[in-house]
Amino acid sequence: MDPKMPTLVFSHGNGFPAGTYSTLFRVWREAGWQVRALERFGHDPRFPVSSNWPHLRDQLIDFVEQETRAPVWLVGHSLGGLLSLMAACWKPRLVAGIVLLDSPVITGWRAHSLQVIKASRLINRVSPGRYSRHRRQHWDSLDAVRAHFLRRASFARWDPAVFEDYLQHGFVEQDGGWGLAFDREVETQIYNTLPHQLGTLLRRHPLRCPMGFIAGTRSLEMRQGGVLSARRMAGPYFQNIEGTHLFPMERPQETAQRVLDLLTAMNGGDRPL
């Protein structure tokens, strides 16, 4: 690890192993960054999925402490952005700044509603977990995987290079065919344990580093989660980008460059060190 090169630690969205974002990583590395990423959250028994994700947060903190030279810059998509925020609040000495990509920061009445829904065990009916728990998880060949996902409108919008990275990193040879690399039960547990305590966390452990935020203009997740808290926290470093919740997959080159621009701006116009 070159101590002269700044380090960016990326955290993936739920269900998508980090290798899915390799196109973005290449842009950042070409710009002079060391890019590190934990391949899958929630699959290490030392860091199980539980309500409000404290162990997933600790998994990210452990990765930063063991694999990098702090302080680092944290960038995360959806799940990964929220874990980056939680880690930065919990261990501020490790983090120089963060950039969240379409990560709904649920606070206020929305957080209270989420807490009630979780306590009443209705979360299974309203979270994306109601879909992920029935997700198909086996195909006869990789060509069958490709055909299956290209028939879905959401994946048809993806940049072709990102889609190929997803095929490479999102599936493994299994039982004579191909299966999901990201266990659907883990994905479902993550959805059903969404954090409702972010407002309390931010009051008790205020964020001490700058925060950037990029939101998709057509993101249903941001509309449901509320964009005001993210806009308030990011201030001048809040941006919109054309796309859905999966805009990093749809517009990887633009997303990667936007992140680089935010990192520079948050460092006072200088390349982060």
Legacy VTK file of the C-alpha trace (Angstrom):
# vtk DataFile Version 3.0
C-alpha trace
ASCII
DATASET POLYDATA
POINTS 273 float
0.000 0.000 0.000
1.496 3.311 -1.117
1.195 5.802 1.794
1.339 8.682 -0.693
-1.893 7.598 -2.393
-5.243 8.477 -0.748
-7.459 5.534 0.116
-11.119 5.156 -0.783
-13.031 2.351 0.942
-16.175 1.444 -0.970
-19.190 -0.365 0.508
-21.714 -2.070 -1.780
-25.496 -1.975 -1.970
-27.559 -4.855 -0.602
-27.427 -7.950 -2.787
-24.613 -6.715 -5.038
-21.077 -7.912 -4.205
-18.436 -5.196 -4.378
-17.001 -6.535 -7.632
-20.204 -5.399 -9.353
-18.841 -1.848 -9.080
-15.484 -2.614 -10.732
-16.093 -0.069 -13.503
-16.229 2.708 -10.900
-13.153 1.328 -9.165
-11.165 1.551 -12.390
-12.012 5.256 -12.779
-10.940 5.996 -9.218
-7.710 4.027 -9.525
-6.839 5.795 -12.755
-7.321 9.075 -10.857
-4.663 8.031 -8.326
-6.704 6.416 -5.569
-6.148 3.184 -3.721
-9.561 1.512 -3.739
-10.438 -1.134 -1.174
-13.782 -2.887 -0.773
-15.187 -5.659 1.372
-16.774 -8.073 -1.091
-19.932 -9.030 0.858
-21.424 -7.710 4.060
-23.411 -10.054 6.270
-21.759 -13.319 5.236
-19.105 -13.461 7.964
-20.483 -15.218 11.081
-18.393 -12.889 13.239
-20.556 -10.010 12.016
-24.153 -11.273 11.785
-27.117 -9.282 10.500
-29.219 -7.865 13.340
-31.603 -4.979 13.947
-30.053 -1.587 13.129
-26.950 -3.293 11.666
-24.425 -2.767 14.513
-22.391 -5.822 13.494
-22.333 -4.807 9.830
-21.055 -1.406 10.956
-18.379 -3.195 12.981
-17.495 -5.315 9.958
-16.732 -2.145 7.996
-14.760 -0.654 10.904
-12.768 -3.882 11.257
-12.009 -3.859 7.521
-10.748 -0.262 7.678
-8.610 -0.975 10.735
-7.141 -4.209 9.379
-6.770 -3.452 5.678
-5.994 0.266 5.380
-4.034 3.109 6.855
-6.516 5.534 8.430
-7.902 8.057 7.967
-9.673 6.974 4.789
-12.520 8.279 2.657
-15.662 6.156 2.750
-17.972 5.867 -0.251
-21.052 3.667 -0.225
-24.131 2.851 -2.245
-27.466 2.389 -0.437
-26.682 -0.094 2.379
-22.996 0.763 2.008
-23.584 4.475 2.385
-25.523 4.019 5.615
-22.795 1.756 6.999
-20.229 4.401 6.032
-22.224 7.042 7.905
-22.561 4.815 10.968
-18.860 3.943 10.958
-17.867 7.607 10.614
-20.034 8.566 13.595
-18.842 5.628 15.694
-15.093 5.846 14.896
-14.426 9.384 13.621
-10.648 9.019 13.860
-10.755 6.495 11.021
-12.614 8.659 8.517
-11.614 11.777 6.590
-14.955 12.163 4.808
-17.858 10.208 3.323
-19.937 10.135 0.153
-23.344 8.434 0.171
-24.909 7.231 -3.072
-28.695 7.125 -2.785
-28.673 5.962 0.842
-31.977 6.921 2.537
-31.089 8.492 5.901
-34.323 7.680 7.727
-34.955 9.999 10.687
-37.873 11.721 12.442
-41.391 10.395 11.958
-40.282 8.014 9.216
-37.821 6.397 11.630
-40.513 6.093 14.291
-42.867 4.479 11.785
-40.129 2.065 10.765
-39.516 1.154 14.409
-43.209 0.400 14.923
-43.389 -1.687 11.750
-40.341 -3.699 12.812
-41.724 -4.235 16.329
-45.070 -5.414 14.952
-43.280 -7.792 12.570
-45.010 -6.253 9.585
-41.646 -5.396 8.034
-41.796 -8.668 6.056
-44.786 -7.285 4.170
-43.499 -3.812 3.318
-39.714 -3.987 2.902
-37.952 -5.083 -0.308
-37.334 -8.310 1.594
-40.802 -9.456 0.516
-39.302 -9.829 -2.960
-35.744 -10.901 -2.158
-36.817 -13.884 -0.059
-38.422 -15.379 -3.183
-35.590 -14.411 -5.519
-34.578 -17.112 -7.971
-31.222 -18.497 -6.930
-30.195 -21.199 -9.412
-29.680 -21.413 -13.185
-28.326 -24.105 -15.481
-25.703 -21.875 -17.095
-24.251 -18.389 -17.041
-25.963 -17.716 -20.364
-29.261 -18.544 -18.650
-28.384 -16.046 -15.922
-27.651 -13.381 -18.524
-30.905 -13.996 -20.386
-32.934 -14.004 -17.159
-31.711 -10.625 -15.963
-31.664 -8.875 -19.333
-35.401 -9.560 -19.596
-35.925 -7.344 -16.543
-36.326 -3.635 -17.257
-34.233 -2.535 -14.291
-31.203 -4.510 -15.483
-31.710 -3.546 -19.107
-30.885 0.027 -18.060
-27.469 -0.973 -16.723
-24.230 -0.039 -18.421
-23.080 -3.187 -20.307
-19.687 -3.267 -18.547
-21.329 -3.158 -15.122
-23.721 -5.915 -16.101
-20.798 -8.121 -17.107
-19.067 -7.362 -13.803
-22.250 -8.415 -12.014
-22.291 -11.705 -13.910
-18.670 -12.292 -12.926
-18.956 -11.383 -9.248
-22.631 -11.939 -8.442
-22.815 -15.647 -9.302
-20.872 -18.803 -8.429
-20.791 -22.342 -9.759
-23.166 -24.341 -7.625
-24.876 -27.751 -7.796
-23.999 -28.281 -11.435
-25.162 -24.805 -12.427
-24.875 -21.222 -11.218
-26.224 -19.655 -8.041
-26.319 -16.284 -6.327
-23.055 -15.285 -4.649
-24.993 -13.020 -2.276
-27.238 -15.280 -0.203
-30.870 -14.256 -0.607
-31.583 -14.968 3.068
-28.851 -12.521 4.102
-30.168 -9.947 1.634
-33.661 -10.329 3.085
-32.434 -10.050 6.676
-30.603 -6.845 5.821
-33.756 -5.327 4.321
-35.870 -6.386 7.291
-33.493 -4.918 9.891
-33.151 -1.421 8.407
-31.838 1.047 11.017
-34.451 3.200 12.716
-31.997 4.789 15.166
-29.970 7.032 12.831
-31.447 10.202 14.340
-30.409 9.093 17.826
-26.959 8.090 16.574
-26.400 11.470 14.961
-27.456 13.293 18.130
-25.206 11.231 20.384
-22.290 10.922 17.977
-22.466 13.878 15.569
-20.716 13.447 12.256
-17.340 15.205 12.455
-16.223 14.882 8.857
-17.634 16.352 5.626
-20.364 14.396 3.886
-21.277 14.323 0.211
-24.497 12.878 -1.164
-25.667 11.950 -4.667
-29.347 11.096 -5.153
-31.025 9.584 -8.199
-33.678 11.804 -9.760
-35.965 8.785 -10.221
-35.094 6.962 -7.013
-38.184 5.518 -5.327
-36.033 4.644 -2.307
-35.108 8.273 -1.726
-38.709 9.408 -2.044
-39.808 6.796 0.469
-36.914 7.393 2.860
-37.041 11.175 2.734
-34.426 13.316 1.071
-34.543 16.319 3.411
-32.283 14.860 6.089
-29.668 13.916 3.492
-29.852 17.351 1.881
-29.522 19.028 5.282
-26.540 16.926 6.323
-24.654 17.256 3.035
-25.377 20.950 2.534
-23.376 22.259 -0.459
-22.173 18.727 -1.197
-25.632 17.422 -2.108
-26.222 16.565 -5.770
-28.814 14.941 -7.987
-27.984 12.647 -10.875
-30.263 11.277 -13.570
-31.282 7.736 -12.763
-32.989 5.334 -10.396
-31.730 3.980 -7.067
-29.260 1.939 -9.123
-27.722 4.897 -10.936
-24.139 3.725 -10.140
-24.886 0.724 -12.372
-26.714 2.806 -14.978
-24.199 5.677 -15.183
-20.926 4.356 -13.749
-18.551 6.768 -15.444
-20.524 9.861 -14.463
-21.087 8.529 -10.953
-17.386 7.837 -10.458
-16.429 11.307 -11.681
-19.057 12.970 -9.494
-17.583 11.161 -6.483
-14.076 12.355 -7.381
-15.339 15.930 -7.704
-17.060 15.743 -4.313
-13.966 14.362 -2.619
-11.910 17.220 -4.017
-14.505 19.815 -3.027
-14.812 18.442 0.495
-11.052 18.744 0.854
-11.148 22.459 0.099
-10.481 22.134 -3.609
-7.362 20.041 -3.147
-6.950 16.393 -4.011
-7.673 14.503 -0.747
-4.605 13.229 1.060
LINES 1 274
273 0 1 2 3 4 5 6 7 8 9 10 11 12 13 14 15 16 17 18 19 20 21 22 23 24 25 26 27 28 29 30 31 32 33 34 35 36 37 38 39 40 41 42 43 44 45 46 47 48 49 50 51 52 53 54 55 56 57 58 59 60 61 62 63 64 65 66 67 68 69 70 71 72 73 74 75 76 77 78 79 80 81 82 83 84 85 86 87 88 89 90 91 92 93 94 95 96 97 98 99 100 101 102 103 104 105 106 107 108 109 110 111 112 113 114 115 116 117 118 119 120 121 122 123 124 125 126 127 128 129 130 131 132 133 134 135 136 137 138 139 140 141 142 143 144 145 146 147 148 149 150 151 152 153 154 155 156 157 158 159 160 161 162 163 164 165 166 167 168 169 170 171 172 173 174 175 176 177 178 179 180 181 182 183 184 185 186 187 188 189 190 191 192 193 194 195 196 197 198 199 200 201 202 203 204 205 206 207 208 209 210 211 212 213 214 215 216 217 218 219 220 221 222 223 224 225 226 227 228 229 230 231 232 233 234 235 236 237 238 239 240 241 242 243 244 245 246 247 248 249 250 251 252 253 254 255 256 257 258 259 260 261 262 263 264 265 266 267 268 269 270 271 272
